Amino acid sequence: MKITSVNIGGMAFRQGKTQVNNAISVDAKDIEAFKKLNARGIELEARKVSTDPKLKMMDLIAKVDK
């Protein structure tokens, strides 16, 4: 089975993480994992619930990964 898309949502904020939107917070380890998935051509969509607009996770990460 080939995975083509992953939905990311509900990653809680805690110490050491950076909030990228109201539902998702990431740290360096998370960012590295998302970069590896992205490099494999897997779509990374960010939304808390299915009715939320689809956001590109890598665009959110680009704002905080400098």
PyMOL Python script that loads the backbone (N, CA, C, O; Angstrom):
from pymol import cmd

cmd.read_pdbstr("""\
ATOM      1  N   MET A   1       0.838  -1.169   0.000  1.00  0.00           N
ATOM      2  CA  MET A   1       0.000   0.000   0.000  1.00  0.00           C
ATOM      3  C   MET A   1       0.891   1.242   0.000  1.00  0.00           C
ATOM      4  O   MET A   1       1.778   1.382   0.842  1.00  0.00           O
ATOM      5  N   LYS A   2       0.647   2.123  -0.937  1.00  0.00           N
ATOM      6  CA  LYS A   2       1.422   3.354  -1.023  1.00  0.00           C
ATOM      7  C   LYS A   2       0.640   4.492  -0.368  1.00  0.00           C
ATOM      8  O   LYS A   2      -0.528   4.715  -0.685  1.00  0.00           O
ATOM      9  N   ILE A   3       1.285   5.198   0.534  1.00  0.00           N
ATOM     10  CA  ILE A   3       0.669   6.346   1.193  1.00  0.00           C
ATOM     11  C   ILE A   3       0.961   7.581   0.346  1.00  0.00           C
ATOM     12  O   ILE A   3       2.117   7.888   0.057  1.00  0.00           O
ATOM     13  N   THR A   4      -0.101   8.287  -0.048  1.00  0.00           N
ATOM     14  CA  THR A   4       0.068   9.465  -0.897  1.00  0.00           C
ATOM     15  C   THR A   4      -0.239  10.765  -0.168  1.00  0.00           C
ATOM     16  O   THR A   4       0.191  11.836  -0.595  1.00  0.00           O
ATOM     17  N   SER A   5      -0.992  10.672   0.945  1.00  0.00           N
ATOM     18  CA  SER A   5      -1.388  11.871   1.669  1.00  0.00           C
ATOM     19  C   SER A   5      -1.518  11.560   3.155  1.00  0.00           C
ATOM     20  O   SER A   5      -1.995  10.492   3.539  1.00  0.00           O
ATOM     21  N   VAL A   6      -1.087  12.511   3.987  1.00  0.00           N
ATOM     22  CA  VAL A   6      -1.206  12.378   5.440  1.00  0.00           C
ATOM     23  C   VAL A   6      -1.850  13.649   5.975  1.00  0.00           C
ATOM     24  O   VAL A   6      -1.450  14.758   5.621  1.00  0.00           O
ATOM     25  N   ASN A   7      -2.855  13.473   6.836  1.00  0.00           N
ATOM     26  CA  ASN A   7      -3.502  14.602   7.505  1.00  0.00           C
ATOM     27  C   ASN A   7      -2.841  14.803   8.859  1.00  0.00           C
ATOM     28  O   ASN A   7      -2.705  13.853   9.630  1.00  0.00           O
ATOM     29  N   ILE A   8      -2.430  16.029   9.152  1.00  0.00           N
ATOM     30  CA  ILE A   8      -1.812  16.360  10.438  1.00  0.00           C
ATOM     31  C   ILE A   8      -2.755  17.291  11.184  1.00  0.00           C
ATOM     32  O   ILE A   8      -3.199  18.300  10.636  1.00  0.00           O
ATOM     33  N   GLY A   9      -3.057  16.958  12.417  1.00  0.00           N
ATOM     34  CA  GLY A   9      -3.923  17.799  13.242  1.00  0.00           C
ATOM     35  C   GLY A   9      -3.868  17.350  14.688  1.00  0.00           C
ATOM     36  O   GLY A   9      -3.608  16.179  14.966  1.00  0.00           O
ATOM     37  N   GLY A  10      -4.103  18.245  15.587  1.00  0.00           N
ATOM     38  CA  GLY A  10      -4.145  17.890  16.997  1.00  0.00           C
ATOM     39  C   GLY A  10      -2.794  17.574  17.617  1.00  0.00           C
ATOM     40  O   GLY A  10      -2.709  16.681  18.459  1.00  0.00           O
ATOM     41  N   MET A  11      -1.742  18.272  17.230  1.00  0.00           N
ATOM     42  CA  MET A  11      -0.428  18.117  17.865  1.00  0.00           C
ATOM     43  C   MET A  11      -0.287  19.237  18.899  1.00  0.00           C
ATOM     44  O   MET A  11       0.015  20.380  18.556  1.00  0.00           O
ATOM     45  N   ALA A  12      -0.510  18.892  20.154  1.00  0.00           N
ATOM     46  CA  ALA A  12      -0.614  19.879  21.235  1.00  0.00           C
ATOM     47  C   ALA A  12       0.687  20.633  21.493  1.00  0.00           C
ATOM     48  O   ALA A  12       1.785  20.112  21.296  1.00  0.00           O
ATOM     49  N   PHE A  13       0.524  21.877  21.941  1.00  0.00           N
ATOM     50  CA  PHE A  13       1.669  22.692  22.334  1.00  0.00           C
ATOM     51  C   PHE A  13       2.173  22.233  23.696  1.00  0.00           C
ATOM     52  O   PHE A  13       1.388  21.922  24.592  1.00  0.00           O
ATOM     53  N   ARG A  14       3.480  22.196  23.835  1.00  0.00           N
ATOM     54  CA  ARG A  14       4.135  21.978  25.130  1.00  0.00           C
ATOM     55  C   ARG A  14       5.532  22.571  25.034  1.00  0.00           C
ATOM     56  O   ARG A  14       5.982  22.961  23.957  1.00  0.00           O
ATOM     57  N   GLN A  15       6.201  22.633  26.156  1.00  0.00           N
ATOM     58  CA  GLN A  15       7.520  23.256  26.198  1.00  0.00           C
ATOM     59  C   GLN A  15       8.442  22.633  25.150  1.00  0.00           C
ATOM     60  O   GLN A  15       8.514  21.412  25.013  1.00  0.00           O
ATOM     61  N   GLY A  16       9.137  23.489  24.419  1.00  0.00           N
ATOM     62  CA  GLY A  16      10.062  23.033  23.391  1.00  0.00           C
ATOM     63  C   GLY A  16       9.452  22.954  22.002  1.00  0.00           C
ATOM     64  O   GLY A  16      10.159  22.703  21.027  1.00  0.00           O
ATOM     65  N   LYS A  17       8.150  23.164  21.905  1.00  0.00           N
ATOM     66  CA  LYS A  17       7.476  23.120  20.605  1.00  0.00           C
ATOM     67  C   LYS A  17       7.090  24.531  20.182  1.00  0.00           C
ATOM     68  O   LYS A  17       6.927  25.423  21.015  1.00  0.00           O
ATOM     69  N   THR A  18       6.948  24.715  18.887  1.00  0.00           N
ATOM     70  CA  THR A  18       6.529  25.988  18.313  1.00  0.00           C
ATOM     71  C   THR A  18       5.177  25.789  17.650  1.00  0.00           C
ATOM     72  O   THR A  18       4.989  24.849  16.878  1.00  0.00           O
ATOM     73  N   GLN A  19       4.248  26.666  17.951  1.00  0.00           N
ATOM     74  CA  GLN A  19       2.908  26.568  17.390  1.00  0.00           C
ATOM     75  C   GLN A  19       2.910  27.099  15.960  1.00  0.00           C
ATOM     76  O   GLN A  19       3.339  28.226  15.715  1.00  0.00           O
ATOM     77  N   VAL A  20       2.425  26.279  15.005  1.00  0.00           N
ATOM     78  CA  VAL A  20       2.356  26.707  13.606  1.00  0.00           C
ATOM     79  C   VAL A  20       0.941  27.109  13.199  1.00  0.00           C
ATOM     80  O   VAL A  20       0.759  27.848  12.231  1.00  0.00           O
ATOM     81  N   ASN A  21      -0.048  26.631  13.924  1.00  0.00           N
ATOM     82  CA  ASN A  21      -1.427  27.113  13.803  1.00  0.00           C
ATOM     83  C   ASN A  21      -2.162  26.734  15.086  1.00  0.00           C
ATOM     84  O   ASN A  21      -1.536  26.254  16.031  1.00  0.00           O
ATOM     85  N   ASN A  22      -3.469  26.940  15.135  1.00  0.00           N
ATOM     86  CA  ASN A  22      -4.182  26.728  16.397  1.00  0.00           C
ATOM     87  C   ASN A  22      -4.285  25.266  16.822  1.00  0.00           C
ATOM     88  O   ASN A  22      -4.688  24.994  17.953  1.00  0.00           O
ATOM     89  N   ALA A  23      -3.938  24.330  15.967  1.00  0.00           N
ATOM     90  CA  ALA A  23      -4.063  22.912  16.293  1.00  0.00           C
ATOM     91  C   ALA A  23      -2.750  22.142  16.249  1.00  0.00           C
ATOM     92  O   ALA A  23      -2.700  20.984  16.664  1.00  0.00           O
ATOM     93  N   ILE A  24      -1.686  22.769  15.751  1.00  0.00           N
ATOM     94  CA  ILE A  24      -0.446  22.029  15.515  1.00  0.00           C
ATOM     95  C   ILE A  24       0.758  22.779  16.066  1.00  0.00           C
ATOM     96  O   ILE A  24       0.969  23.956  15.777  1.00  0.00           O
ATOM     97  N   SER A  25       1.546  22.059  16.874  1.00  0.00           N
ATOM     98  CA  SER A  25       2.821  22.568  17.388  1.00  0.00           C
ATOM     99  C   SER A  25       3.890  21.543  17.052  1.00  0.00           C
ATOM    100  O   SER A  25       3.646  20.338  17.125  1.00  0.00           O
ATOM    101  N   VAL A  26       5.066  22.016  16.688  1.00  0.00           N
ATOM    102  CA  VAL A  26       6.137  21.121  16.252  1.00  0.00           C
ATOM    103  C   VAL A  26       7.451  21.464  16.936  1.00  0.00           C
ATOM    104  O   VAL A  26       7.659  22.583  17.405  1.00  0.00           O
ATOM    105  N   ASP A  27       8.334  20.465  16.979  1.00  0.00           N
ATOM    106  CA  ASP A  27       9.704  20.696  17.413  1.00  0.00           C
ATOM    107  C   ASP A  27      10.623  20.258  16.274  1.00  0.00           C
ATOM    108  O   ASP A  27      10.148  19.854  15.213  1.00  0.00           O
ATOM    109  N   ALA A  28      11.915  20.337  16.487  1.00  0.00           N
ATOM    110  CA  ALA A  28      12.877  20.025  15.424  1.00  0.00           C
ATOM    111  C   ALA A  28      12.724  18.590  14.920  1.00  0.00           C
ATOM    112  O   ALA A  28      12.874  18.332  13.726  1.00  0.00           O
ATOM    113  N   LYS A  29      12.429  17.669  15.815  1.00  0.00           N
ATOM    114  CA  LYS A  29      12.258  16.261  15.434  1.00  0.00           C
ATOM    115  C   LYS A  29      11.032  16.086  14.526  1.00  0.00           C
ATOM    116  O   LYS A  29      11.080  15.353  13.538  1.00  0.00           O
ATOM    117  N   ASP A  30       9.941  16.763  14.874  1.00  0.00           N
ATOM    118  CA  ASP A  30       8.737  16.719  14.042  1.00  0.00           C
ATOM    119  C   ASP A  30       9.025  17.288  12.658  1.00  0.00           C
ATOM    120  O   ASP A  30       8.648  16.697  11.646  1.00  0.00           O
ATOM    121  N   ILE A  31       9.695  18.434  12.618  1.00  0.00           N
ATOM    122  CA  ILE A  31      10.008  19.089  11.344  1.00  0.00           C
ATOM    123  C   ILE A  31      10.845  18.168  10.467  1.00  0.00           C
ATOM    124  O   ILE A  31      10.590  18.057   9.268  1.00  0.00           O
ATOM    125  N   GLU A  32      11.826  17.517  11.044  1.00  0.00           N
ATOM    126  CA  GLU A  32      12.678  16.593  10.284  1.00  0.00           C
ATOM    127  C   GLU A  32      11.850  15.444   9.706  1.00  0.00           C
ATOM    128  O   GLU A  32      12.038  15.061   8.552  1.00  0.00           O
ATOM    129  N   ALA A  33      10.938  14.896  10.505  1.00  0.00           N
ATOM    130  CA  ALA A  33      10.084  13.801  10.031  1.00  0.00           C
ATOM    131  C   ALA A  33       9.189  14.266   8.881  1.00  0.00           C
ATOM    132  O   ALA A  33       9.031  13.555   7.889  1.00  0.00           O
ATOM    133  N   PHE A  34       8.607  15.456   9.014  1.00  0.00           N
ATOM    134  CA  PHE A  34       7.756  15.977   7.945  1.00  0.00           C
ATOM    135  C   PHE A  34       8.567  16.235   6.679  1.00  0.00           C
ATOM    136  O   PHE A  34       8.072  15.998   5.577  1.00  0.00           O
ATOM    137  N   LYS A  35       9.784  16.710   6.811  1.00  0.00           N
ATOM    138  CA  LYS A  35      10.639  16.935   5.637  1.00  0.00           C
ATOM    139  C   LYS A  35      10.935  15.625   4.919  1.00  0.00           C
ATOM    140  O   LYS A  35      10.964  15.587   3.689  1.00  0.00           O
ATOM    141  N   LYS A  36      11.155  14.554   5.672  1.00  0.00           N
ATOM    142  CA  LYS A  36      11.425  13.243   5.062  1.00  0.00           C
ATOM    143  C   LYS A  36      10.197  12.733   4.308  1.00  0.00           C
ATOM    144  O   LYS A  36      10.321  12.215   3.198  1.00  0.00           O
ATOM    145  N   LEU A  37       9.025  12.875   4.902  1.00  0.00           N
ATOM    146  CA  LEU A  37       7.795  12.456   4.225  1.00  0.00           C
ATOM    147  C   LEU A  37       7.570  13.287   2.965  1.00  0.00           C
ATOM    148  O   LEU A  37       7.206  12.749   1.919  1.00  0.00           O
ATOM    149  N   ASN A  38       7.783  14.586   3.064  1.00  0.00           N
ATOM    150  CA  ASN A  38       7.625  15.480   1.920  1.00  0.00           C
ATOM    151  C   ASN A  38       8.586  15.103   0.794  1.00  0.00           C
ATOM    152  O   ASN A  38       8.210  15.130  -0.378  1.00  0.00           O
ATOM    153  N   ALA A  39       9.816  14.755   1.141  1.00  0.00           N
ATOM    154  CA  ALA A  39      10.815  14.368   0.140  1.00  0.00           C
ATOM    155  C   ALA A  39      10.401  13.100  -0.609  1.00  0.00           C
ATOM    156  O   ALA A  39      10.834  12.877  -1.739  1.00  0.00           O
ATOM    157  N   ARG A  40       9.577  12.284   0.008  1.00  0.00           N
ATOM    158  CA  ARG A  40       9.068  11.068  -0.639  1.00  0.00           C
ATOM    159  C   ARG A  40       7.841  11.344  -1.506  1.00  0.00           C
ATOM    160  O   ARG A  40       7.263  10.429  -2.091  1.00  0.00           O
ATOM    161  N   GLY A  41       7.456  12.605  -1.578  1.00  0.00           N
ATOM    162  CA  GLY A  41       6.321  12.974  -2.411  1.00  0.00           C
ATOM    163  C   GLY A  41       4.971  12.789  -1.744  1.00  0.00           C
ATOM    164  O   GLY A  41       3.942  12.784  -2.419  1.00  0.00           O
ATOM    165  N   ILE A  42       4.963  12.638  -0.430  1.00  0.00           N
ATOM    166  CA  ILE A  42       3.714  12.464   0.308  1.00  0.00           C
ATOM    167  C   ILE A  42       3.124  13.836   0.614  1.00  0.00           C
ATOM    168  O   ILE A  42       3.801  14.703   1.167  1.00  0.00           O
ATOM    169  N   GLU A  43       1.856  14.025   0.250  1.00  0.00           N
ATOM    170  CA  GLU A  43       1.166  15.279   0.534  1.00  0.00           C
ATOM    171  C   GLU A  43       0.934  15.370   2.042  1.00  0.00           C
ATOM    172  O   GLU A  43       0.438  14.424   2.654  1.00  0.00           O
ATOM    173  N   LEU A  44       1.289  16.498   2.633  1.00  0.00           N
ATOM    174  CA  LEU A  44       1.103  16.723   4.065  1.00  0.00           C
ATOM    175  C   LEU A  44       0.095  17.843   4.238  1.00  0.00           C
ATOM    176  O   LEU A  44       0.409  19.013   4.018  1.00  0.00           O
ATOM    177  N   GLU A  45      -1.119  17.481   4.632  1.00  0.00           N
ATOM    178  CA  GLU A  45      -2.168  18.475   4.801  1.00  0.00           C
ATOM    179  C   GLU A  45      -2.423  18.693   6.283  1.00  0.00           C
ATOM    180  O   GLU A  45      -2.414  17.750   7.075  1.00  0.00           O
ATOM    181  N   ALA A  46      -2.649  19.936   6.641  1.00  0.00           N
ATOM    182  CA  ALA A  46      -2.875  20.293   8.043  1.00  0.00           C
ATOM    183  C   ALA A  46      -4.296  20.795   8.215  1.00  0.00           C
ATOM    184  O   ALA A  46      -4.699  21.782   7.600  1.00  0.00           O
ATOM    185  N   ARG A  47      -5.054  20.101   9.060  1.00  0.00           N
ATOM    186  CA  ARG A  47      -6.387  20.562   9.448  1.00  0.00           C
ATOM    187  C   ARG A  47      -6.862  19.759  10.647  1.00  0.00           C
ATOM    188  O   ARG A  47      -6.635  18.553  10.740  1.00  0.00           O
ATOM    189  N   LYS A  48      -7.515  20.443  11.546  1.00  0.00           N
ATOM    190  CA  LYS A  48      -7.967  19.825  12.797  1.00  0.00           C
ATOM    191  C   LYS A  48      -9.149  18.885  12.569  1.00  0.00           C
ATOM    192  O   LYS A  48      -9.180  17.774  13.097  1.00  0.00           O
ATOM    193  N   VAL A  49     -10.110  19.336  11.786  1.00  0.00           N
ATOM    194  CA  VAL A  49     -11.270  18.510  11.434  1.00  0.00           C
ATOM    195  C   VAL A  49     -11.481  18.571   9.926  1.00  0.00           C
ATOM    196  O   VAL A  49     -10.995  19.483   9.257  1.00  0.00           O
ATOM    197  N   SER A  50     -12.205  17.598   9.403  1.00  0.00           N
ATOM    198  CA  SER A  50     -12.337  17.480   7.947  1.00  0.00           C
ATOM    199  C   SER A  50     -13.019  18.678   7.285  1.00  0.00           C
ATOM    200  O   SER A  50     -12.850  18.895   6.085  1.00  0.00           O
ATOM    201  N   THR A  51     -13.779  19.447   8.043  1.00  0.00           N
ATOM    202  CA  THR A  51     -14.448  20.618   7.457  1.00  0.00           C
ATOM    203  C   THR A  51     -13.562  21.862   7.422  1.00  0.00           C
ATOM    204  O   THR A  51     -13.924  22.854   6.791  1.00  0.00           O
ATOM    205  N   ASP A  52     -12.408  21.826   8.089  1.00  0.00           N
ATOM    206  CA  ASP A  52     -11.453  22.937   8.032  1.00  0.00           C
ATOM    207  C   ASP A  52     -10.829  22.993   6.643  1.00  0.00           C
ATOM    208  O   ASP A  52     -10.722  21.967   5.971  1.00  0.00           O
ATOM    209  N   PRO A  53     -10.416  24.181   6.205  1.00  0.00           N
ATOM    210  CA  PRO A  53      -9.715  24.254   4.916  1.00  0.00           C
ATOM    211  C   PRO A  53      -8.382  23.515   4.988  1.00  0.00           C
ATOM    212  O   PRO A  53      -7.713  23.514   6.021  1.00  0.00           O
ATOM    213  N   LYS A  54      -8.012  22.893   3.882  1.00  0.00           N
ATOM    214  CA  LYS A  54      -6.758  22.150   3.806  1.00  0.00           C
ATOM    215  C   LYS A  54      -5.599  23.134   3.688  1.00  0.00           C
ATOM    216  O   LYS A  54      -5.579  23.975   2.790  1.00  0.00           O
ATOM    217  N   LEU A  55      -4.627  23.022   4.609  1.00  0.00           N
ATOM    218  CA  LEU A  55      -3.421  23.843   4.562  1.00  0.00           C
ATOM    219  C   LEU A  55      -2.231  22.942   4.271  1.00  0.00           C
ATOM    220  O   LEU A  55      -2.216  21.780   4.676  1.00  0.00           O
ATOM    221  N   LYS A  56      -1.247  23.467   3.579  1.00  0.00           N
ATOM    222  CA  LYS A  56      -0.033  22.695   3.294  1.00  0.00           C
ATOM    223  C   LYS A  56       0.893  22.774   4.500  1.00  0.00           C
ATOM    224  O   LYS A  56       1.329  23.856   4.891  1.00  0.00           O
ATOM    225  N   MET A  57       1.186  21.626   5.081  1.00  0.00           N
ATOM    226  CA  MET A  57       2.012  21.573   6.286  1.00  0.00           C
ATOM    227  C   MET A  57       3.391  22.181   6.047  1.00  0.00           C
ATOM    228  O   MET A  57       3.922  22.864   6.923  1.00  0.00           O
ATOM    229  N   MET A  58       3.971  21.946   4.889  1.00  0.00           N
ATOM    230  CA  MET A  58       5.307  22.469   4.627  1.00  0.00           C
ATOM    231  C   MET A  58       5.307  23.995   4.557  1.00  0.00           C
ATOM    232  O   MET A  58       6.317  24.621   4.878  1.00  0.00           O
ATOM    233  N   ASP A  59       4.203  24.601   4.146  1.00  0.00           N
ATOM    234  CA  ASP A  59       4.100  26.064   4.165  1.00  0.00           C
ATOM    235  C   ASP A  59       4.079  26.575   5.603  1.00  0.00           C
ATOM    236  O   ASP A  59       4.696  27.595   5.911  1.00  0.00           O
ATOM    237  N   LEU A  60       3.371  25.870   6.479  1.00  0.00           N
ATOM    238  CA  LEU A  60       3.337  26.254   7.896  1.00  0.00           C
ATOM    239  C   LEU A  60       4.719  26.109   8.527  1.00  0.00           C
ATOM    240  O   LEU A  60       5.154  26.973   9.288  1.00  0.00           O
ATOM    241  N   ILE A  61       5.398  25.024   8.212  1.00  0.00           N
ATOM    242  CA  ILE A  61       6.738  24.781   8.757  1.00  0.00           C
ATOM    243  C   ILE A  61       7.715  25.843   8.265  1.00  0.00           C
ATOM    244  O   ILE A  61       8.568  26.299   9.027  1.00  0.00           O
ATOM    245  N   ALA A  62       7.600  26.239   7.002  1.00  0.00           N
ATOM    246  CA  ALA A  62       8.515  27.235   6.432  1.00  0.00           C
ATOM    247  C   ALA A  62       8.479  28.545   7.208  1.00  0.00           C
ATOM    248  O   ALA A  62       9.477  29.264   7.257  1.00  0.00           O
ATOM    249  N   LYS A  63       7.346  28.855   7.809  1.00  0.00           N
ATOM    250  CA  LYS A  63       7.221  30.096   8.573  1.00  0.00           C
ATOM    251  C   LYS A  63       8.002  30.068   9.883  1.00  0.00           C
ATOM    252  O   LYS A  63       8.373  31.123  10.398  1.00  0.00           O
ATOM    253  N   VAL A  64       8.258  28.877  10.432  1.00  0.00           N
ATOM    254  CA  VAL A  64       8.945  28.780  11.730  1.00  0.00           C
ATOM    255  C   VAL A  64      10.326  28.145  11.639  1.00  0.00           C
ATOM    256  O   VAL A  64      11.121  28.284  12.569  1.00  0.00           O
ATOM    257  N   ASP A  65      10.632  27.457  10.551  1.00  0.00           N
ATOM    258  CA  ASP A  65      11.912  26.750  10.401  1.00  0.00           C
ATOM    259  C   ASP A  65      12.894  27.623   9.636  1.00  0.00           C
ATOM    260  O   ASP A  65      13.001  27.539   8.413  1.00  0.00           O
ATOM    261  N   LYS A  66      13.607  28.459  10.376  1.00  0.00           N
ATOM    262  CA  LYS A  66      14.529  29.397   9.732  1.00  0.00           C
ATOM    263  C   LYS A  66      15.946  29.151  10.148  1.00  0.00           C
ATOM    264  O   LYS A  66      16.852  29.852   9.698  1.00  0.00           O
TER     265      LYS A  66
END
""", "prot")
cmd.dss("prot")
cmd.show_as("cartoon", "prot")
cmd.util.cbc("prot")
cmd.orient("prot")
